[in-house]
Amino acid sequence: MQRQPRSRHDRLQRIQLIGRVQLAYEQLKETMQRYHDDSPRARAAVAAAKRRLAILNRALAIIALEVAQQPA
């Protein structure tokens, strides 16, 4: 019986991670639109937004693989 609450918690965490990935993507789009110039500050802001999105995407991919390998 303990497995049921745990799986609900895991599912909630996966949903939250999906939301964070979507937010990071939107932030990257906004950052790229905001900084049209090629200044060091603009490059740093875009690079930071890309890093955040890449890290969250990797985390989501790892979790998706783990869930796919679990028995139904």
N, CA, C and O atoms as a GROMACS GRO file, in nm:
protein
  288
    1MET      N    1   0.081  -0.121   0.000
    1MET     CA    2   0.000   0.000   0.000
    1MET      C    3   0.085   0.127   0.000
    1MET      O    4   0.038   0.233  -0.041
    2GLN      N    5   0.206   0.118   0.045
    2GLN     CA    6   0.292   0.237   0.052
    2GLN      C    7   0.333   0.283  -0.087
    2GLN      O    8   0.372   0.398  -0.104
    3ARG      N    9   0.326   0.196  -0.185
    3ARG     CA   10   0.369   0.231  -0.320
    3ARG      C   11   0.279   0.337  -0.384
    3ARG      O   12   0.327   0.420  -0.461
    4GLN      N   13   0.151   0.335  -0.354
    4GLN     CA   14   0.056   0.428  -0.415
    4GLN      C   15   0.088   0.574  -0.382
    4GLN      O   16   0.099   0.654  -0.476
    5PRO      N   17   0.104   0.614  -0.256
    5PRO     CA   18   0.137   0.755  -0.230
    5PRO      C   19   0.271   0.795  -0.290
    5PRO      O   20   0.286   0.909  -0.334
    6ARG      N   21   0.366   0.706  -0.293
    6ARG     CA   22   0.496   0.737  -0.350
    6ARG      C   23   0.484   0.766  -0.499
    6ARG      O   24   0.545   0.861  -0.550
    7SER      N   25   0.405   0.683  -0.570
    7SER     CA   26   0.391   0.704  -0.714
    7SER      C   27   0.318   0.835  -0.743
    7SER      O   28   0.347   0.901  -0.843
    8ARG      N   29   0.225   0.874  -0.658
    8ARG     CA   30   0.157   1.003  -0.675
    8ARG      C   31   0.256   1.117  -0.657
    8ARG      O   32   0.253   1.216  -0.730
    9HIS      N   33   0.342   1.102  -0.558
    9HIS     CA   34   0.444   1.206  -0.532
    9HIS      C   35   0.541   1.214  -0.650
    9HIS      O   36   0.577   1.324  -0.694
   10ASP      N   37   0.583   1.099  -0.700
   10ASP     CA   38   0.674   1.097  -0.817
   10ASP      C   39   0.608   1.162  -0.938
   10ASP      O   40   0.672   1.238  -1.011
   11ARG      N   41   0.482   1.131  -0.958
   11ARG     CA   42   0.409   1.188  -1.072
   11ARG      C   43   0.399   1.339  -1.058
   11ARG      O   44   0.416   1.412  -1.156
   12LEU      N   45   0.371   1.386  -0.939
   12LEU     CA   46   0.363   1.530  -0.915
   12LEU      C   47   0.498   1.596  -0.944
   12LEU      O   48   0.503   1.704  -1.002
   13GLN      N   49   0.605   1.533  -0.902
   13GLN     CA   50   0.737   1.588  -0.928
   13GLN      C   51   0.768   1.591  -1.078
   13GLN      O   52   0.830   1.686  -1.126
   14ARG      N   53   0.726   1.489  -1.150
   14ARG     CA   54   0.746   1.489  -1.296
   14ARG      C   55   0.668   1.601  -1.362
   14ARG      O   56   0.719   1.668  -1.452
   15ILE      N   57   0.546   1.622  -1.319
   15ILE     CA   58   0.464   1.730  -1.374
   15ILE      C   59   0.527   1.865  -1.344
   15ILE      O   60   0.529   1.953  -1.430
   16GLN      N   61   0.578   1.882  -1.224
   16GLN     CA   62   0.646   2.006  -1.188
   16GLN      C   63   0.770   2.028  -1.273
   16GLN      O   64   0.798   2.141  -1.314
   17LEU      N   65   0.845   1.922  -1.300
   17LEU     CA   66   0.963   1.934  -1.383
   17LEU      C   67   0.925   1.973  -1.526
   17LEU      O   68   0.994   2.055  -1.588
   18ILE      N   69   0.819   1.918  -1.578
   18ILE     CA   70   0.772   1.956  -1.711
   18ILE      C   71   0.738   2.104  -1.714
   18ILE      O   72   0.771   2.174  -1.810
   19GLY      N   73   0.674   2.152  -1.610
   19GLY     CA   74   0.644   2.295  -1.601
   19GLY      C   75   0.769   2.380  -1.596
   19GLY      O   76   0.775   2.487  -1.657
   20ARG      N   77   0.869   2.333  -1.523
   20ARG     CA   78   0.996   2.408  -1.515
   20ARG      C   79   1.067   2.411  -1.650
   20ARG      O   80   1.128   2.512  -1.686
   21VAL      N   81   1.059   2.302  -1.726
   21VAL     CA   82   1.120   2.298  -1.860
   21VAL      C   83   1.047   2.398  -1.950
   21VAL      O   84   1.112   2.472  -2.024
   22GLN      N   85   0.916   2.399  -1.945
   22GLN     CA   86   0.839   2.493  -2.027
   22GLN      C   87   0.872   2.638  -1.991
   22GLN      O   88   0.885   2.723  -2.078
   23LEU      N   89   0.884   2.664  -1.862
   23LEU     CA   90   0.918   2.799  -1.817
   23LEU      C   91   1.059   2.838  -1.863
   23LEU      O   92   1.080   2.952  -1.907
   24ALA      N   93   1.152   2.748  -1.855
   24ALA     CA   94   1.289   2.776  -1.899
   24ALA      C   95   1.292   2.805  -2.049
   24ALA      O   96   1.366   2.891  -2.094
   25TYR      N   97   1.211   2.732  -2.125
   25TYR     CA   98   1.204   2.756  -2.270
   25TYR      C   99   1.148   2.895  -2.298
   25TYR      O  100   1.201   2.968  -2.382
   26GLU      N  101   1.042   2.932  -2.228
   26GLU     CA  102   0.984   3.066  -2.246
   26GLU      C  103   1.084   3.174  -2.206
   26GLU      O  104   1.093   3.278  -2.272
   27GLN      N  105   1.157   3.151  -2.099
   27GLN     CA  106   1.257   3.249  -2.055
   27GLN      C  107   1.368   3.263  -2.158
   27GLN      O  108   1.418   3.373  -2.180
   28LEU      N  109   1.408   3.153  -2.220
   28LEU     CA  110   1.510   3.160  -2.324
   28LEU      C  111   1.458   3.240  -2.443
   28LEU      O  112   1.530   3.325  -2.496
   29LYS      N  113   1.335   3.215  -2.485
   29LYS     CA  114   1.278   3.291  -2.596
   29LYS      C  115   1.273   3.441  -2.564
   29LYS      O  116   1.310   3.524  -2.647
   30GLU      N  117   1.228   3.474  -2.444
   30GLU     CA  118   1.221   3.615  -2.403
   30GLU      C  119   1.359   3.678  -2.397
   30GLU      O  120   1.377   3.793  -2.438
   31THR      N  121   1.456   3.605  -2.347
   31THR     CA  122   1.592   3.657  -2.338
   31THR      C  123   1.649   3.684  -2.476
   31THR      O  124   1.714   3.786  -2.499
   32MET      N  125   1.625   3.592  -2.569
   32MET     CA  126   1.676   3.611  -2.705
   32MET      C  127   1.608   3.728  -2.774
   32MET      O  128   1.670   3.797  -2.855
   33GLN      N  129   1.480   3.752  -2.745
   33GLN     CA  130   1.410   3.865  -2.804
   33GLN      C  131   1.454   3.997  -2.741
   33GLN      O  132   1.461   4.100  -2.808
   34ARG      N  133   1.484   3.994  -2.612
   34ARG     CA  134   1.521   4.115  -2.540
   34ARG      C  135   1.658   4.166  -2.583
   34ARG      O  136   1.678   4.286  -2.597
   35TYR      N  137   1.751   4.074  -2.604
   35TYR     CA  138   1.888   4.114  -2.636
   35TYR      C  139   1.913   4.095  -2.785
   35TYR      O  140   1.944   3.984  -2.830
   36HIS      N  141   1.901   4.202  -2.860
   36HIS     CA  142   1.926   4.195  -3.004
   36HIS      C  143   2.073   4.221  -3.035
   36HIS      O  144   2.124   4.178  -3.139
   37ASP      N  145   2.141   4.289  -2.947
   37ASP     CA  146   2.281   4.323  -2.972
   37ASP      C  147   2.372   4.204  -2.940
   37ASP      O  148   2.327   4.101  -2.891
   38ASP      N  149   2.498   4.221  -2.970
   38ASP     CA  150   2.596   4.114  -2.948
   38ASP      C  151   2.692   4.153  -2.836
   38ASP      O  152   2.812   4.127  -2.844
   39SER      N  153   2.638   4.214  -2.733
   39SER     CA  154   2.722   4.258  -2.622
   39SER      C  155   2.757   4.140  -2.532
   39SER      O  156   2.690   4.037  -2.535
   40PRO      N  157   2.862   4.156  -2.452
   40PRO     CA  158   2.896   4.048  -2.358
   40PRO      C  159   2.781   4.014  -2.262
   40PRO      O  160   2.760   3.898  -2.228
   41ARG      N  161   2.708   4.117  -2.219
   41ARG     CA  162   2.596   4.094  -2.128
   41ARG      C  163   2.486   4.011  -2.198
   41ARG      O  164   2.429   3.920  -2.138
   42ALA      N  165   2.458   4.043  -2.324
   42ALA     CA  166   2.357   3.970  -2.399
   42ALA      C  167   2.400   3.824  -2.418
   42ALA      O  168   2.320   3.733  -2.398
   43ARG      N  169   2.525   3.804  -2.457
   43ARG     CA  170   2.574   3.667  -2.476
   43ARG      C  171   2.567   3.588  -2.346
   43ARG      O  172   2.532   3.470  -2.347
   44ALA      N  173   2.602   3.651  -2.235
   44ALA     CA  174   2.600   3.583  -2.105
   44ALA      C  175   2.456   3.547  -2.065
   44ALA      O  176   2.432   3.438  -2.013
   45ALA      N  177   2.363   3.638  -2.088
   45ALA     CA  178   2.224   3.612  -2.052
   45ALA      C  179   2.166   3.498  -2.134
   45ALA      O  180   2.098   3.410  -2.081
   46VAL      N  181   2.193   3.498  -2.264
   46VAL     CA  182   2.143   3.392  -2.351
   46VAL      C  183   2.208   3.258  -2.315
   46VAL      O  184   2.142   3.155  -2.311
   47ALA      N  185   2.339   3.261  -2.288
   47ALA     CA  186   2.409   3.138  -2.252
   47ALA      C  187   2.354   3.080  -2.122
   47ALA      O  188   2.337   2.958  -2.110
   48ALA      N  189   2.325   3.165  -2.025
   48ALA     CA  190   2.271   3.117  -1.897
   48ALA      C  191   2.132   3.057  -1.917
   48ALA      O  192   2.101   2.953  -1.858
   49ALA      N  193   2.050   3.120  -1.999
   49ALA     CA  194   1.916   3.067  -2.025
   49ALA      C  195   1.924   2.933  -2.099
   49ALA      O  196   1.847   2.842  -2.071
   50LYS      N  197   2.018   2.922  -2.192
   50LYS     CA  198   2.036   2.795  -2.264
   50LYS      C  199   2.084   2.685  -2.170
   50LYS      O  200   2.038   2.571  -2.180
   51ARG      N  201   2.175   2.719  -2.078
   51ARG     CA  202   2.223   2.620  -1.982
   51ARG      C  203   2.110   2.569  -1.894
   51ARG      O  204   2.097   2.448  -1.872
   52ARG      N  205   2.028   2.661  -1.843
   52ARG     CA  206   1.914   2.621  -1.759
   52ARG      C  207   1.822   2.525  -1.834
   52ARG      O  208   1.781   2.422  -1.781
   53LEU      N  209   1.790   2.561  -1.957
   53LEU     CA  210   1.701   2.476  -2.036
   53LEU      C  211   1.764   2.340  -2.064
   53LEU      O  212   1.697   2.238  -2.055
   54ALA      N  213   1.891   2.338  -2.096
   54ALA     CA  214   1.960   2.212  -2.126
   54ALA      C  215   1.962   2.120  -2.004
   54ALA      O  216   1.939   2.000  -2.015
   55ILE      N  217   1.991   2.176  -1.888
   55ILE     CA  218   1.996   2.096  -1.765
   55ILE      C  219   1.859   2.037  -1.732
   55ILE      O  220   1.847   1.919  -1.699
   56LEU      N  221   1.756   2.120  -1.742
   56LEU     CA  222   1.622   2.071  -1.713
   56LEU      C  223   1.577   1.968  -1.815
   56LEU      O  224   1.511   1.870  -1.780
   57ASN      N  225   1.611   1.988  -1.942
   57ASN     CA  226   1.577   1.890  -2.045
   57ASN      C  227   1.644   1.757  -2.018
   57ASN      O  228   1.582   1.652  -2.035
   58ARG      N  229   1.769   1.760  -1.976
   58ARG     CA  230   1.839   1.635  -1.944
   58ARG      C  231   1.774   1.564  -1.826
   58ARG      O  232   1.755   1.443  -1.828
   59ALA      N  233   1.739   1.641  -1.724
   59ALA     CA  234   1.673   1.581  -1.608
   59ALA      C  235   1.541   1.516  -1.648
   59ALA      O  236   1.508   1.407  -1.602
   60LEU      N  237   1.465   1.583  -1.734
   60LEU     CA  238   1.338   1.528  -1.780
   60LEU      C  239   1.360   1.402  -1.862
   60LEU      O  240   1.284   1.306  -1.849
   61ALA      N  241   1.462   1.400  -1.945
   61ALA     CA  242   1.493   1.281  -2.026
   61ALA      C  243   1.532   1.164  -1.936
   61ALA      O  244   1.489   1.050  -1.961
   62ILE      N  245   1.611   1.189  -1.836
   62ILE     CA  246   1.652   1.082  -1.743
   62ILE      C  247   1.531   1.024  -1.672
   62ILE      O  248   1.518   0.902  -1.660
   63ILE      N  249   1.445   1.110  -1.624
   63ILE     CA  250   1.326   1.063  -1.553
   63ILE      C  251   1.235   0.985  -1.648
   63ILE      O  252   1.177   0.883  -1.609
   64ALA      N  253   1.221   1.032  -1.771
   64ALA     CA  254   1.137   0.961  -1.868
   64ALA      C  255   1.193   0.821  -1.895
   64ALA      O  256   1.117   0.725  -1.906
   65LEU      N  257   1.324   0.810  -1.904
   65LEU     CA  258   1.385   0.678  -1.924
   65LEU      C  259   1.361   0.587  -1.804
   65LEU      O  260   1.331   0.469  -1.819
   66GLU      N  261   1.374   0.642  -1.685
   66GLU     CA  262   1.352   0.563  -1.564
   66GLU      C  263   1.210   0.513  -1.557
   66GLU      O  264   1.186   0.397  -1.524
   67VAL      N  265   1.116   0.600  -1.588
   67VAL     CA  266   0.973   0.561  -1.582
   67VAL      C  267   0.944   0.457  -1.689
   67VAL      O  268   0.869   0.362  -1.664
   68ALA      N  269   1.003   0.473  -1.807
   68ALA     CA  270   0.979   0.377  -1.915
   68ALA      C  271   1.034   0.239  -1.882
   68ALA      O  272   0.982   0.139  -1.932
   69GLN      N  273   1.135   0.230  -1.800
   69GLN     CA  274   1.196   0.101  -1.766
   69GLN      C  275   1.124   0.032  -1.651
   69GLN      O  276   1.147  -0.087  -1.628
   70GLN      N  277   1.040   0.103  -1.579
   70GLN     CA  278   0.968   0.044  -1.467
   70GLN      C  279   0.856  -0.046  -1.519
   70GLN      O  280   0.792  -0.015  -1.619
   71PRO      N  281   0.834  -0.157  -1.450
   71PRO     CA  282   0.722  -0.241  -1.490
   71PRO      C  283   0.589  -0.172  -1.465
   71PRO      O  284   0.575  -0.094  -1.371
   72ALA      N  285   0.494  -0.200  -1.548
   72ALA     CA  286   0.363  -0.134  -1.538
   72ALA      C  287   0.281  -0.179  -1.421
   72ALA      O  288   0.170  -0.131  -1.402
   0.00000   0.00000   0.00000
